[in-house]
């Protein structure tokens, strides 16, 4: 019984921790800040693609 209760407490703690992490990322808008930082590098890679003009 103690093992099951300990497992449930660990799972609940993990769920609360993951929720806190995702809420912090959402609240501080960290995903868009990361993409704004990476955008120049992604543009360089995108510009290297070969394109054929379509008529």
N, C-alpha and C positions, 0 to 999 in steps of 0.2 A: 504494500500500500504506500509506503514511504517513497519507493522508487517511482511509482506512477505519479505521485504528487510532485516530486522533484522534477520529473520530466515535464509535467504540465506547467510548472513555474518557469522552467527554462524556455519552453516554447512561447509562453506569454511574454516573457522578458525579451526574447528575440523579436517577437511581433511588435512590441512597443518600441524597441530600438530601431527597427526598420522603418516604422511609421515616423518616428522622430527625425530620422535621417532624411527621408523623402519629403517631409513637411518643411524641414530647414532648407533643402534644395529648392523647393517650390517658393517658399516665402521670401528668400533672398535672391530669387531669380538667377541662381548659379548656372543653370543649364544654358541660358541665353548668353551669359557672360563668357562661358567657356566657348560657345560657338562663335561669338564675336572675336575671341582671341584666335581661334583656329581658322577663321574665314580666309585670311590672306594666304595661308598655306594650302587650303583646299582649292582656292582659285587658281593657284599655280598648277596644281595637279589637273584641274579641270581644263585649263588652257592648253595642256599638252596633248589632249585628245585630237586625233586626226578626224577631220570632218570632210565630207564630200558635199559640195553644193547640190541641192535638189532643185530641179526646174519645174 
